Amino acid sequence: MTVKRSELDRRQILAGVAAAGLTAKLNIVGTASAGTADAGTANNGLSLDAPKPFSFAILQDRAKEMAKAAWEPTPKVVPEILYRIDYDAYQAIRFRPEMSLMLDPAHRLPVQLFHLSRMSPDPVKIHLARGGEAQEVLYSASLFDSPPDHPARELPDGVGFAGFRVMAPDQKTDWLAFLGASYFRTSGPFNQYGLSARGLAIDTGMQTPEEFPRFTEFWLDSSAPQDDGLTLYALLDSPSVTGAYRIKARRTTDKRDVARIDMEIEAELFARRDIARLGIAPFSSMYWYGETSRRQVVDWRPEIHDSDGLAIWTGAGERIWRPLNNPPRVMVNAFVDRDIRGFGLLQRDRDFVHYLDDSVFYERRPSVWIEPIESFGEGEVQLLEIPTDDEIHDNIAAYWCPKEPFRAGEQRRYHYRLKWVDEIPFPSALAKATATWTGLGGRPGHKRPEGVTKFVIDFQGTVFRGIGRNDGVELVVIPSRGEISNAYSHPVVDQRERWRALFDIEAKGSEPVDIRVFLRQGERALTETWVFQFFPEA
C-alpha cells in the first residue's frame, strides 16, 4: 500500500497575528473598479480586480465545463522566492490587521489572508462577492508586515494567497481557517485547533497514491449577514474531479462560554475520470496512543491524540463507538450502511490529567459530527488508521464512501451539516462508552495465562439510574474469532450511573480480531455498541 506521508504531515502553519481593533470604516480602493465600494468590506489600499458576474449557479456551470477538459495544474509562481520563505521566515510575516477584509458593516467577520511560503506554495484566488458580482483581491506586499530584507518583499503583485482565516471581532484569535489542498479547520468549542476537515478525498488508503483535490478559488460573500454567519463559495479542482461548494458557517457560544461552529455544506461534483473510492465529508486526525495502547507509550504524557474514537449513528438507529488505534500496519475498516444519520471523529476524553500537556491541550481538541441533509444513500463509513511514532502526523482519516463508483462524466450532489462541538447529541436512553483499557488476562494473585488479554470498558449514562447489580444486566461480547472468558459487568463502586464491563480474550496469530460489546437488560439495549479491532500479537 502506498500512502503519501508527506501529505499527512500536520501542523500546517496558522501563524498568530498581533491584532488591533479597527477604529473607522475605510473605503475600498480598486485597481480597475470600485463597483462594490458600498460593502462593509472596505480597506484602505486594498486592490481589487474588475467586477465579474458571480452566483452559485455560475460557479456550478464553470466546474461542469472544467470537468470536460483535461486537468491543468496550478502554475507555480516564483518558486525560487517561495523556497526561501521557510518555517522561520514565514513566522516573520504578519498580516496587517487594519487591512482585514470586513464582510459586514458591523465588522464582526474580519478575514485575514495567508501568505504563500515553501510549505504552502500553491496560490489560491480570493474574491469578494456581493449583489451578483465578484472582485478578486489582488496580492500586494503592502498587506503584510515583514523585515526589510525579507524575501516576501521580492514577490510581484498579484501572485495570490495561500488561504484565509476568519477572525473574532477583536482580531485577537481566529475561528475558521482554509489552508492547503481542500483542508479547513475551526478552533472548536474551546478555542483550540485539532483535527482537519476536507472538501473531498479520493482513493484514500488504496494501493495507488491518494489524490488531494484543491480549493483553487474562494468567494467570500460580503452581503450584510443577518445571523453573524459567513457564506463562502469554493472551486474544487483535481485530475479526477471538479466541484462547486457553498459553505455557510456560524459560530455561537453558550452560557459556559463553550463555542460551537455549525456549517452547512453543498457540494456539486463533476467527475473527469472514474473514481474508485470517493470520500465525502472527510476528516484527518491524529492518534498516537491512549488508554487502549499503553504498551506504545514512549513519551512522558499519558495520552496523545486529537481524537479518540469514531462515532456512528446508523440508518437503522444503532449507535456505534469505535475507539481509535495506532495499528501495527495500515488498516482500512468499513461500516456498511444505508441512509446514515450521522458520523464523526470525537475527542470524548476531556480530563486534563489524562494528558497533562499544558501547552497544546489535547483535552480541548474539537469533535466533529456530520449529519446528511440530503440522504447519502448506500455506502459505508471508512476509517483509515496508519501506524505512527510521533504526534506530528495525521494518521487517521474518516469519510463516507458511496457504494457506486463515481464515473467519468457523472454529476453528484452532497448536502450535509458539519458541526464542531464539545459533545454530540446523544439519547438519554443509552449509555456511552467513556473509557477502554487493556491489560494482562486472568486474575490478580494467580498465574497469568499466556496469550490472554483483558478488556475493561466503562459505560456512563442516566439509563443506569435505579438499576442494581442483581437487576438482570447482561454483557454481550461478540468476537470475530478467538475465545472469550471471565466476562461480567457490574456498577462501579461509588460512581453514579457508571457500569464496567470486563472480559478476557485469547486469539492466536497476527490477524486482527473485531469485537462488538454492549450491555442489555432483557431485550433492551442499555448502551451504544462498542466496536474494537484487536491485534493479538501487537
N, C-alpha and C positions, 0 to 999 in steps of 0.2 A: 504494500500500500504506500502511495506517495502522498505525503502531507507537507505542504509548504509551511514550515515552521516560522519562516520569516514573516509570513502574513499573519501568523497568530501571535506574534510578539505584541505585548501590551504596553501600557504606559505611554501611549501617544501623547505628545506634549499638548497640554492645555495650560499654557503659561498664565500666571496670575498678572493682573493689571492693577497698578496703584491708581485708584479711581477717584474722581472728584465730581460732585454733583453739578449738573448744568444750571446756569443761572438765568438763561434767556432763551427764547425761541429764535433760532437762527434761520436764515434764508438760504435756499438752495442756490448754488452757482453751477450751472450746467455748461459743458463744453459745446454742446450743439443745440440744446433746447432746455427751457425751464418749464416744460409743459405740465409738470406735476408740482409746481412750486408751492401750491396751496396746502400740500400734505404736511403732516407734523413730522416728516422725515428729514427736515432740513438740517444742513450742516454747513458751516462756513468753510468754503474752499472745496466742497465735495464736487467731484467731476462726474457728470452723467452723460451717457451717450444719448443719441436722439431717441425719442419715444417710438415704440412699435406696438402694433395691436397685440393684446395678450388676453387669453382666457384659458380655463382648463380644457375646453374643447379644442382650442388651437394647439395646446401642448400635446393632447392626445393624437391629433392629426399628424403633428410633427414626428412623434415617436413611431406612429404607424408607418409613415413614409420612410423613416430611417431604417426600419426593420427590413425593408425591401432591398436595401443596398448593402454592400459588403461593409463590415466594420472597419472604421478608421481610428486608430489610437490617437489619443490626445497628443498633439505635438509637444515635445519637450521645449521648455523656454530657458534660455541662458543657463544650461546645466553647469557650466564651469563656475558661475557665480553661486548658484544654489548649493553646490557641493561644499563651498567654503562656509555656508551657514549651517554648521554642525550644532549639536545639542547646546554647547556653551554659548555659541554665537547667537543661537535662537533665543536663549534666555535674556539676552541683552536688548531684544526688540520689544517695545511696548506700544500697543495701540493707544493712540491719544484719546482719552475719554471724551473730550469735547468734540471729537469727530464721529462719535457713535451715531448710527442710523436710528432715528426715532420713528417708530412705526405707529405712534398715536399722539394726538395733541397733548395728552397729559404726561407724556414721557415715561410711561410705565413699562415700555418694552424697548429699552435701548439694545442695539445689536452692535457688537464689535467683530472685527474681521481678523482671521488668522493669516499670518504672513507665510509665504512659501519658504521652504527650507530643504535641507538634504533629506530629512525624514519625511517631508510632505512636498514633493517636487511637482506633482501634477496639478496644474491650475484648474480652478473652477470659476465659473462666472456667477456673479451675484447681481440680481436685478431688483429694483423696486417696482411694484405693481400697484396700479390704482386706476379705477374708472375705465377699465378695458384697455389700458395701455401699460407698458413697462419700459423702464430705462435701466441700462446696465450701469452699475457703479464701477468706475474705472480706477484701476490701481494707481496710486501716486505715493511716492516716498513720504509726502507730507502728512499722510495718515498715521505714520508711525514715528516714534522716537527711537533713536539708536545712536551709539557713539559716532563721533565724526569720521573715524576711519573704518567703519563697519562695511562689509561687503554688500549689505542690503541697499546701501546708498548708490550702488552702481547699477541697480536694476532699472530698466527703462519703464516709462509709464505704460499702463495698460496690460501688464503681464498676467494679471489675475490674482486670485487669492487661494489659500489652502482650504478655507471653510469659514464658518462663523459661529458665534455663540450669543445666546440671549442672556442679558444681564438682569439682575434685580434693579429696581428703580434707582437705588443709590449707587449702582455700578461697582459695588464692593465684592459681589460674588456673581457667578453665573449659574444658570439652572438648566440650560439646554445647549448642546454643542454638536455640530456636524463637522467631522474632520476625518478624511481618509476613506477611500472607496465609497461604500454606502453606509458607513458606520455613523451612529449617533448615540449620545448618552445624555442622561439627565443627572442632576445632583440628588434626586430621590427624596425620601422622606426626611433625612437627617443631614442634608447639605453635604453629602459625601458621595463622590463618584465611585462606581464599581464596574459592573458588567456593562456590555455594549449591546445595543440593538443594531440590526442591519436592515437595509431596504429589501435585499434579496440574497439568497445563497444558491449557488449552482455547483452540483457534483461534489458536495461536501462528503468527506470520508470514503471516497471511492478510490479505485486503483489508479485512476487518472488524476492529474493535478486539479485542485479546486479552482474554479473561476470566480473572480471577485468583481462583480459589476460595480460601476462608479456612478455616483451622482455628479454629473458634469456641469449642471447649471441649477441655480436656485432662483426662485422669485418670491420675495417677501411682500406680503400684502400690507400696504401702508394705509388701507382704509381704517378709519377710526373703529376699533373693536368695541363691542357692546358688553363684553364679559371678561375683559382683561386677557383674552385669549389671543393666540397668534395663529395665523394661517399662512402656510408656505406651500410652494409647489416645487417639484424637482423633476429633472430629466435624468433617467437612468440609461446607461449605455454599457454594452459589453459585446464581445464577439458573438454571443448566443442570443441576446435578448435586448430589447429596448423597453422603456417603461415611462409612464407619466404618473406622478404621485401628487396627491393633495393630502397635506398633513395639517390637522388642527391640534394645537397644543394649549393646555390651560393648566396653570399652577395655582393650587389653593392650599391653605393651611387651616388646621383645626384648632381647638381650644388649647391643645397641648403644644402648639407650635410645631406640629408634625405635618410635613408637606405631602402632597400627592400631585403627580403630574398625569393628567388624563390626555391621551392622544387618540384621535380618530384618523385612520389611515385608509385612503382609497388608492389602489394600485391598478392601473390598466397596463397589462403586459403584452408584448408582441414578440413572438419567437422568430429569430433569424434562422436558427437551425435547431435540430432535435435536441432536447434536453432530457437526459435520463432521470436525473434527480433534481427536482426543483424544490428549494427551501423557502417556504412562505413564513413570514414573521419570525426570522431567525434571530438568535442571540449568541453572543460569545462571552464566556465567563472563565473563571479560574478556580480550580480546586486542587490544592496540593495535598493536604491531609487534614483529618478531623478526628472525631471520636471513633469512627469505624476503622481508622487506619493508623493506629498509634505506633505500629511497627515501622512505619515510614518516617517517623519524626526524627529529624536531624537538627532542627532549629530549636532555639530556646523557647519559642512561643508554642503554647499547647495546640493551637489550631491556626491554619492559614487557608482561607478560602473567601472568594467573593460571593459564592452561592453554595448552599449545602444540599439542595435537593431539587428534583423536578416534580412539580405538582400537575396532575391531570384531572379534569372533570369530563368524563366520557359522555358520549351522546346518550348512553343508557342510564346515566346518572351516577355511576360509580366514581368515588373519589380515590385517587391513587397518589401515593407518596413514594418516590424513588430516591433514596439518599445517593449522592454522587460518589464516584470512585476515582482514584488515581490508579488505573489498571496497569497490569504488567505489560500489556500490549494494546494497540489501538482497537477500540471496540465501538461498534455501532449497534444500538438497541432500538427496536421499533415497537411502538404501541399502536396497533391497528384499531381504527375506529371509523365511525360514520357520524357526520354532523356533530363533531366535537363541540363541547360547550365552553371549554377553556383549558389553557395550559400555560405554564411559565416556570422560570427558574427563580427559586426563592432563597432568601437568607433567613431561615427561621430562628436560628440561634442568635439572640440579641443580648447575651450576657457578656459584659466586658471581661470578666475574669476567665472566660473560656478562651480568650485570645491574648489578653494582656499587652496589646500593642497600642500604645498611646500616641502613635504618630500617624498611622494610616487607618486605624479604627475599623477593623473588619466587621464589627458588630453593627456598624451604621450603614453597611452597604445596602443598596436598594434591592427589593424584589420586583420582578416584572410579571405581568399577567396579561394574556391575550384572550379576548372574547370575540368570536366572529359576529359581525353584524349581519352579513350575508353568509349563508351556510358554506362551509369548506367542503362539503360532500364527503366522498370516500377517500381514505388515505391513512396516514399514520404520523404520529409524533415520533421523530427520530432524535435520539440522544447520542452524540459523539463524545467519547472520552479518550483523551490522548495521554500517555504517560508523560509526567513532567518531574523535574527535580529542582524546580525553583518557582517562585511566585510571579516571575516577570512574564510568564507565558499564559496566554489564554488557551487552555487545553480542553475546554468544554464548549460544545455547541448544541443547541436545541432548536428545532424548527418543525413546521408542518410540511409533510411531503405528500402531494396529491397522488392518488392511485395511478392515474393515467399519465404517461409521459407527455411532456409539452412538445408538440410537433412544430416544425418549421412552418411558418405562415399562419399559425393559430393565434388567437387573441383570448386572453383571460382577464377576469376582473376579481380582485380580492378587496374586501371591505371589512375592517376589524377595528376593535379598540385595543389600545396598548396602555396599560396602567403601571406606573412606577409608584410602589406603595410600601408601607411598613408590613402590613398583613393583607392577605387576600380575603374576600368574603368567604365565610365558611359556615356550614349549617351547624346549629347547636345540637342537632340530633346525632352528631358523630363526634368522636374524639380524634385529635390529631396526634400523629407520631412526632414527639418532640426531642427524642434522643435515641441514639443507637450506639451500642458498644459491642465489641468482640473481645474474646479472651480465651484462656485455656478451658477446654471442656472438662466434664467431670465435676466432682465435689471437693471443696476445700477440705484439707486434712486427710484426703485419700490420694492414692497414687493416680496421677492424671493419665487418662488413656491417650495414646499416641494417635495423631491424625484426627483428633476431635476438636471442634471449635464451638465455643459457646456464644450465642447471640442474646443480648438483653435489649429490649425495646420498651421505652416508656411512652404511654399514650396519656393525653390530658384532655379533659373536656367536662362540661357540666352534665353530659349524658350519664356520667358515673355517680351523680348525686343520688344518694339514697340506696345505692347498690353495694352489698357487702360481699365478703369472701365466699359465703355459702349460698349466694343467690343465683347460681347456675351460669356464671360467666365462663364461656368456653374459648380456649385458644385454638385457632385453626392455623396450621402450618403446612404449606404445600410446596415441597421442593421438586425441581425438575428431575433430580436424581439424588442418590445418597440416602442415608438412614438418619431419621430424627429420633432423639431420645430425650429424657428428662424435660419434657415440655410441660409447662404450667404457667399460671398467671395469678396475680394477687394485687390487692390495693397496696400502694406504697405507704408504709407506716408514717403517720404524722404528716402526710401530704394530701391535701384535699383534692379530690377529683383527678387523681393520678393512679393509673394502673401500670403494672410492669409485666411484660411477657418474657419468658426465658425458655430457651431450648438449646440442645446440642445437635450438631450435625457432623456426620462422618461421610466423606466422599473421597474416592481415590482419583488420582490423575490430575492433570492441569486444566482440563476443560472447566469452564465456569458453571456454577450451579445457580439457577434462577429460583428465588424463594418468594412465596407470597404468604403474608401473615395478616390476620385480623382477629379481633375479639367479637364474639356474638353472644347473645342471650336468647336461647330458643332459635327462632328463625330471623331474629332482628339483629342486624349488624350494629355494633356499638362504636366501631372505629372505621376510619378510612383503611384502605388496603395498602399495607406496607410491602413494597417490592424491592428486592435487592439482588445484585449479581455478585456472587461469592466466588473467589478464586482460591481453591483449597491449598495450593502449594505456593501461593504468592507470599 
